[in-house]
Amino acid sequence: MKVSLICCPFKTSFGSYAHALQSALERKTGEKVQWVGTNCGCGDPVEVNRDFEAKECDYFEFPILVDFRSNSAWKRKLRGAARGVLVARKAKKYAELSQHAEVVHFQQILNAYGSKGVFSWLRQSTPQQPSHAKRIVTVHELDADQTESPETNLTYNRADAVIAHCEEMRRQLIQLGVLPEKVHVVLQGTDLPALDPNQKREGLVFYGGQKIMSGKGIEPLFKAMAIIQKQLGDSTPKLTIHGHYGPVTPESGKKLAAENGIERLVIWANQISDEQIMNLYARSQVCLLPYSGSFAGQPASFAAASALPVVCTRKAGLTDHLGDTGIYIDAKPGNQFAESAARLLADRILELLQSQTLREQTGARLRARAEQLLGWDTIADQTLEIYQCAGVSKTKGAKAS
């Protein structure tokens, strides 16, 4: 089976995902999986510096028209038309580069890989994208364009299958008009490294994703650390922070740490490799994911594989990945979230820090779940099954715009 992935090729969480999936699919099929990518326009350091995750990639540079909304109606209309032309040309290039594949799997994120690009690609019927090629879309993120114009989401029905990483996203897609039989849930995968039972564990760890100040719960986390510091004093564990936001410590994060009086407790690891993440998790005591939005499947899976207890909310796909092995906080929503979550976080962290037995038992259950559900070979098997079954009775264009 000849497979082509269309995805961000840089060292983002999405690039990391695509690389791991590519490797797993190649192990399973014995065939090389193509990677097609372009510059996306996000402006993140890894994109600006062209810091590639993809080892081999059919990569092309393309003009970017930044999404800016003028106060003038005619300027908005003109800019929208120009963006539409560029998106259509980019989608055609994706199709041209993947024309020999039997399965083309588009990883939808934002910018060049956002809904406009996906929908333009799905609408195309050209010699560059043969009709026998199955078209699969994994929706990592929804963007403003498709939520503001819900009717555009009917275009997903032109795909042979749509993949989400959690039930919440699956429900959202169905509410937006995607046929239920087309939408499948495949969790975020992880490697399953051998663990050293004698490894000394110390400290806390937090994953800040691509945008550390948005939806990740860093404010209640820092408030919780301040509470713990008052109780434990000099014995308070250090908090290591990492994410795919680049190698530079965000000034907003440093300022927030200072405001909460915990600067000395924070170690800013920033962007590190997957191997370094796994090593960090294997020697940490507790992983903290107090997300109010976004998606936390990757750090949750990595923590489970590392037998690292996770204190988290029930948002961001965390219940899908952790099941009953997560240690959940049920914070009040809205304006009270930060204060409510901070107190609950502090209580759960202190419980874990005070009981090695609880940490070990929780970690063992997490590792067992990872071995059963989250390993990349399992994810590849599920993905290949979708490839094989998708489009048996093609309904391209059914209920599509």
ZIRAKA-V989717 format. One record per helix or strand of 3 or more residues. SS is the DSSP state (2 for helix, 1 for strand). FROM is the first residue (numbers start at 0). TO is the last residue. If there is no record, write none. Layout:
SS	FROM	TO
SS	FROM	TO
This chain:
1	2	5
2	12	28
1	33	37
2	44	47
1	57	59
2	72	96
1	102	107
2	110	112
2	114	122
1	133	138
2	143	147
2	149	157
1	160	163
2	166	174
2	179	181
1	182	184
1	203	206
2	217	234
1	238	241
2	250	258
2	262	264
1	265	269
2	273	281
1	285	288
2	296	304
1	308	311
2	317	324
2	333	352
2	355	373
2	375	388
